[in-house]
Amino acid sequence: MDRAELSITLHRLGDEVVLRLAGEIDMLTASQLSTVVNEVLTDPPPRIVLDLAAVTFCDSQGLGTLVVLSRKASHSQSLLVLTNVAGFLLRVLDITGLRSALMIRNESPTP
């Protein structure tokens, strides 16, 4: 069985920190994401953006981690925003009722 991989690149853009994630957020990689976000929160920016465009999988551990990190950011007077959330993940967030617990900013075409 292949080990899950998650790569995270950090970019500071004005008053926000953008973390571009690629790969899987699961029980093997969620702690890696937590570590990076917790490091960013040592000097919290107004916004932390998680760009999920290249995320291919997210299990229950990954979902829980996103919610916990959102709360930690809020307690640090920072806003955690998910962007470029894939359809599969939006469906999972809807089914689990977690969509309302997270700030999602997908750029969608206007009708």
URRATA-V391216 format. One record per backbone hydrogen bond with DSSP energy under -1.0 kcal/mol. NH is the residue of the N-H (numbers start at 1). CO is the residue of the C=O. Records with the same first field share a line. If there is no record, write none. Layout:
NH = CO  CO
//
This chain:
7 = 22
9 = 20
11 = 18
13 = 16
16 = 13
17 = 47
18 = 11
19 = 49
20 = 9
21 = 51
22 = 7
23 = 54
24 = 5
25 = 57
29 = 26
30 = 26
33 = 29
34 = 30
35 = 31
36 = 32
37 = 33
38 = 34
39 = 35
40 = 36
41 = 37
42 = 39
43 = 40
47 = 15
48 = 79
49 = 17
50 = 81
51 = 19
52 = 83
55 = 52
56 = 23
59 = 25
63 = 59
64 = 60
65 = 61
66 = 62
67 = 63
68 = 64
69 = 65
70 = 66
71 = 67
72 = 68
73 = 69
74 = 70
75 = 71
76 = 72
77 = 74
78 = 73
79 = 46
81 = 48
82 = 103
83 = 50
90 = 86
91 = 87
92 = 88
93 = 89
94 = 90
95 = 91
96 = 92
98 = 93
99 = 93
101 = 98
102 = 99
105 = 82
//
